[in-house]
Amino acid sequence: MRKIHVIGIGAGDPDQLTLQAVKALRSTDVFFVLDKGEVKADLVRLRRDMLDAHVPQGAYRVVEARDPERDRAAGGAAYSPAVGDWRRARADIYERLIAEELGEDESGAFLVWGDPALYDSTLGILEEIRDRGAVDFEYTVVPGISSVSALVARHRTGLNRVARPVQITTGRRLAEGFPEGVDDVVVMLDAHQAFRQYADEDIDIYWGAYIGTPDEILAAGPIAEAAPRIERLRAEARERKGWIMDTYLLRRNPKDQ
Ligand SMILES: C[S@@+](CC[C@H](N)C(=O)[O-])C[C@H]1O[C@@H](n2cnc3c(N)ncnc32)[C@H](O)[C@@H]1O
C-alpha cells in the first residue's frame, strides 16, 4: 500500500521542524513540491533547504508540479465555487502524482506550511482523492508549529486571556464585522488589512510578517497608533519582496477597565 505523510513544517524557521517531522522526512521516498509561481519561489526554496539539512542526499526524489491558479478575484457568492474548482484541479494533480510518481511500496510526503490543520486544503484534497477510489493509499498527519503559535511566541504573549475564548478567522470575515462573543481574534489570510476599520476602538494589535524567516517583521501596540505603522511596513515589505504573509492578533480591551 502506498503511504503518504502530510508533514507540518512550521511557519518558516527551519528550527521549528519537530523531531516527529524529521523522522517522517527521513522515511519518505518521494517529496511532492507544488510551485505557486515566482513569488512563492522563496517558500519552495525553504522547503528544499529543510530537506538538505535533515535528509541524506540521494535518499529521496523530489517531484515538482505546478499549482493550479486560483480565481482570487471571485468575491461574494462566487467565492465558494472558485475555491471548489481550485480544490478539484488540485486533487487531479495530487491524484496523478500519487498514481504515477509513487511506487506501490513507497512513501510520499506533502510538506505543509505551519500546521496542516489550519487553513490548509491538503487533508481535504487527500480525502477527496480517496473518495474517488481510483488510487489507493493510507496517510498520516504530522502536526507543525502554526504561524499563530509562532506569532504569539515572538510577541511573548498568549492567545487567550484567563478562561476566555479566542477565535481564529480570516481577513475576509473580519471585514464583515468583529466576531461576536469574543475579544481575542487571530486573523490570517488578510490581503486587505481589515484591521484598519477597527482603528478607533480600544484594541491592541500584535502583528507579524514572514515570521520565523530572515525577513521577519514584528509590530505591536494600541491599534490607533500601530495601524498606520503596520500599513507602511507592510507596503514597503510587499514592494521589496513581491509577496507577503502576515498574521495578527487583535485584543479588545474590556469596556469596564
Ligand atoms: C494558507 S494559510 C496557511 C496557514 C498554515 N497552515 C499555518 O498553520 O500557519 C496562509 C496564511 O498563514 C499565515 N502565515 C503562514 N506563515 C506565516 C509566516 N511565516 N508569517 C506570518 N504569517 C504566516 C498568513 O496569515 C497567511 O495568509
The ligand as a MOL file (V3000), in Angstrom:
LIG
                    3D

  0  0  0     0  0            999 V3000
M  V30 BEGIN CTAB
M  V30 COUNTS 27 29 0 0 0
M  V30 BEGIN ATOM
M  V30 1 C -2.9820 29.1730 3.6820 0
M  V30 2 S -2.7020 29.7880 5.2980 0 CHG=1
M  V30 3 C -1.6860 28.5230 5.9470 0
M  V30 4 C -1.5640 28.5420 7.4370 0
M  V30 5 C -0.6370 27.4620 7.9740 0
M  V30 6 N -1.1880 26.1330 7.7850 0
M  V30 7 C -0.3070 27.6760 9.4540 0
M  V30 8 O -0.5390 26.7630 10.2600 0
M  V30 9 O 0.2460 28.7320 9.7680 0 CHG=-1
M  V30 10 C -1.6040 31.1020 4.9440 0
M  V30 11 C -1.6730 32.1960 5.9880 0
M  V30 12 O -0.9070 31.7860 7.1040 0
M  V30 13 C -0.2800 32.8980 7.6760 0
M  V30 14 N 1.1800 32.6400 7.6930 0
M  V30 15 C 1.7850 31.4960 7.3210 0
M  V30 16 N 3.1050 31.5740 7.5180 0
M  V30 17 C 3.3480 32.8070 8.0470 0
M  V30 18 C 4.5190 33.4850 8.4810 0
M  V30 19 N 5.7350 32.9040 8.3920 0
M  V30 20 N 4.3860 34.7380 8.9840 0
M  V30 21 C 3.1810 35.3260 9.0610 0
M  V30 22 N 2.0450 34.7300 8.6740 0
M  V30 23 C 2.1150 33.4870 8.1650 0
M  V30 24 C -0.6950 34.1140 6.8880 0
M  V30 25 O -1.8280 34.6890 7.5110 0
M  V30 26 C -1.0670 33.5090 5.5600 0
M  V30 27 O -2.0040 34.3160 4.8800 0
M  V30 END ATOM
M  V30 BEGIN BOND
M  V30 1 1 1 2
M  V30 2 1 2 3
M  V30 3 1 2 10
M  V30 4 1 3 4
M  V30 5 1 4 5
M  V30 6 1 5 6
M  V30 7 1 5 7
M  V30 8 2 7 8
M  V30 9 1 7 9
M  V30 10 1 10 11
M  V30 11 1 11 12
M  V30 12 1 11 26
M  V30 13 1 12 13
M  V30 14 1 13 14
M  V30 15 1 13 24
M  V30 16 1 14 15
M  V30 17 1 14 23
M  V30 18 2 15 16
M  V30 19 1 16 17
M  V30 20 1 17 18
M  V30 21 2 17 23
M  V30 22 1 18 19
M  V30 23 2 18 20
M  V30 24 1 20 21
M  V30 25 2 21 22
M  V30 26 1 22 23
M  V30 27 1 24 25
M  V30 28 1 24 26
M  V30 29 1 26 27
M  V30 END BOND
M  V30 END CTAB
M  END
